Amino acid sequence: LPAELLEEVEANLLLLKGEARYARADKTGALQVFSTLRDRYPQSGPAILSYLVESRAESNQDNLVSAQQSLINLVDRFPNSEYAPIALWEAALNAAQRGLAIHLQEAITILERLVTEYSSHGLVYYARLKQGDLARRLNDFPTALLLYERLLAQYPQHPERYRAEISRADCLMALGSEDAA
C-alpha cells in the first residue's frame, strides 16, 4: 500500500482499538491507545474522533467534567474540524446535565461559542433553542422569550419551528403569571 493509505489504515485501527478497550471497560488501555494515536497522527480524522469517543465514554460513566474537558480540548486544538461544533454541543449538554445554576449558565456560554464560531452550522438553530430552554430553567423568562422570538424571526421555515413557538408560549404564560396586570 502507499505510505499515505497505510497511515490512514493504521490511524483508523488505533481508533477502533481504543473504542474496543473502552467497550471492555479498560479505560487506562483506551487512553494509552488514544495517546499513541494522537502522537503518531496528530492531525488525522481518527485522532480528532478519539476525543469524541473518549468524552462519550466518560459521559456514559457519569464523569461529566472529564467528558466536557475532552470536548473543549477537541475544539481548542482543532477549531476548523467538522467535529468542533458537535463537540461544543455535547460539551454544553454535559454542563447542563450537571444541573446547578452555574453549570446551566456555563452551558449557555458554550452554546454561544457554537453559535458565534460556527454560525453556518446546522446545530445553530438547536443551540439557540437549547439556550432558551436553559434560560427558562434558570427562571430567566425574558431572555428565553427573546431567544425564541429571534429564532422564529431568523428561521421562519425551519422544520422544527413549532418547538420555538411552544417554548415562546410557555414563556409568555410564565411571565403572565408573574404579573397580575
C-alpha positions in Angstrom: 0.0 0.0 0.0 1.1 3.6 -0.5 2.5 5.1 2.7 -0.3 7.6 3.0 -3.0 5.0 2.8 -1.1 2.8 5.2 -1.0 5.6 7.7 -4.8 6.2 7.3 -5.5 2.5 7.9 -3.2 2.4 11.0 -4.8 5.5 12.4 -8.3 4.0 12.0 -7.2 0.8 13.6 -5.8 2.6 16.6 -9.2 4.4 16.9 -11.0 1.1 16.7 -8.7 -0.5 19.2 -9.3 2.4 21.7 -13.0 2.1 21.2 -12.8 -1.6 21.9 -10.8 -1.0 25.1 -13.5 1.4 26.3 -16.1 -1.2 25.4 -14.2 -3.7 27.6 -14.1 -1.2 30.5 -10.3 -0.8 30.1 -10.2 3.0 30.4 -6.4 3.1 31.0 -5.7 0.9 28.0 -8.0 3.0 25.8 -6.3 6.3 26.9 -2.9 4.8 26.1 -4.1 3.8 22.6 -5.6 7.2 22.1 -2.4 8.9 23.3 -0.4 6.8 20.7 -2.9 7.7 18.0 -2.7 11.4 18.8 1.1 11.3 18.9 1.6 9.4 15.7 -1.2 11.0 13.6 -2.0 14.3 15.4 -4.0 16.0 12.6 -5.8 12.9 11.4 -9.6 12.4 11.4 -9.3 9.4 13.8 -7.2 11.4 16.2 -9.9 14.1 16.3 -12.6 11.5 16.6 -10.8 9.9 19.6 -11.7 13.0 21.7 -15.4 12.4 20.9 -15.1 8.7 21.7 -13.3 9.5 25.0 -15.8 12.1 26.0 -18.8 9.9 25.3 -17.3 7.0 27.3 -16.6 9.4 30.2 -20.2 10.8 29.9 -21.6 7.3 29.9 -19.8 6.7 33.2 -21.1 10.0 34.6 -17.7 11.6 34.5 -19.3 14.7 33.0 -16.5 17.1 33.9 -13.9 14.9 32.3 -16.1 14.4 29.2 -16.7 18.1 28.9 -12.9 18.9 29.2 -12.2 16.4 26.4 -14.7 18.0 24.1 -13.4 21.5 24.8 -9.8 20.2 24.1 -11.0 18.9 20.7 -12.4 22.4 19.9 -9.4 24.2 21.1 -6.9 22.0 19.3 -8.9 21.6 16.1 -11.2 24.6 15.7 -11.6 24.0 11.9 -12.6 20.4 12.3 -16.0 19.3 11.2 -16.4 17.8 14.6 -15.8 21.0 16.6 -19.4 22.3 16.6 -20.6 18.8 17.6 -18.1 18.8 20.4 -19.3 22.2 21.6 -22.9 20.9 21.5 -22.0 17.8 23.5 -19.9 19.8 26.0 -22.9 22.1 26.6 -25.2 19.1 27.2 -22.7 17.7 29.7 -22.5 21.0 31.5 -26.3 21.2 31.6 -26.6 17.7 32.9 -24.7 18.6 36.0 -27.8 20.6 36.9 -26.6 23.5 39.1 -27.4 27.1 38.1 -23.7 27.8 37.5 -23.5 24.8 35.2 -26.6 25.8 33.3 -25.0 29.2 32.7 -21.8 27.5 31.6 -23.8 25.5 29.1 -25.4 28.7 27.7 -21.9 30.2 27.3 -20.6 27.1 25.5 -23.7 27.2 23.2 -23.0 30.9 22.5 -19.5 29.9 21.4 -21.0 27.4 19.0 -23.4 30.0 17.6 -20.6 32.6 17.2 -17.8 30.5 15.9 -19.9 28.2 13.6 -22.7 30.4 12.6 -23.5 28.5 9.4 -23.6 25.0 11.1 -26.9 23.1 11.2 -26.7 22.9 15.0 -27.1 26.7 15.4 -30.9 26.6 15.5 -30.8 23.8 18.1 -28.1 25.7 20.1 -30.3 28.8 20.3 -33.3 26.6 21.2 -31.3 24.9 24.0 -30.1 28.3 25.3 -33.8 29.4 25.6 -34.6 26.2 27.4 -31.7 26.6 29.8 -32.7 30.3 30.4 -36.2 29.0 31.3 -34.7 26.5 33.8 -32.9 29.4 35.3 -36.2 31.3 35.5 -34.9 33.9 33.2 -38.1 34.1 31.1 -37.4 37.5 29.4 -34.1 36.2 28.0 -35.7 32.9 27.0 -38.5 34.8 25.3 -36.1 37.0 23.4 -34.1 33.9 22.2 -37.3 32.1 21.0 -38.5 35.2 19.2 -35.2 35.6 17.4 -35.3 32.0 16.4 -38.8 32.5 14.9 -37.6 35.6 13.0 -34.3 34.1 11.8 -35.6 30.7 10.8 -39.2 31.1 9.7 -39.2 28.0 7.6 -37.3 25.7 10.0 -39.0 22.2 10.2 -38.9 22.4 14.0 -40.2 25.9 14.3 -43.1 24.6 16.4 -40.7 23.9 19.3 -39.7 27.5 19.4 -43.3 28.6 19.2 -44.4 26.3 22.0 -41.5 27.4 24.2 -42.3 31.0 23.5 -45.9 30.4 24.6 -44.6 28.8 27.8 -42.5 31.9 28.5 -45.5 34.2 27.9 -47.6 32.1 30.3 -44.8 32.2 32.9 -44.4 35.9 32.5 -48.1 36.4 32.7 -48.4 34.5 35.9 -45.7 36.7 37.5 -47.5 40.0 36.6 -51.2 40.2 37.6 -51.8 43.1 35.3 
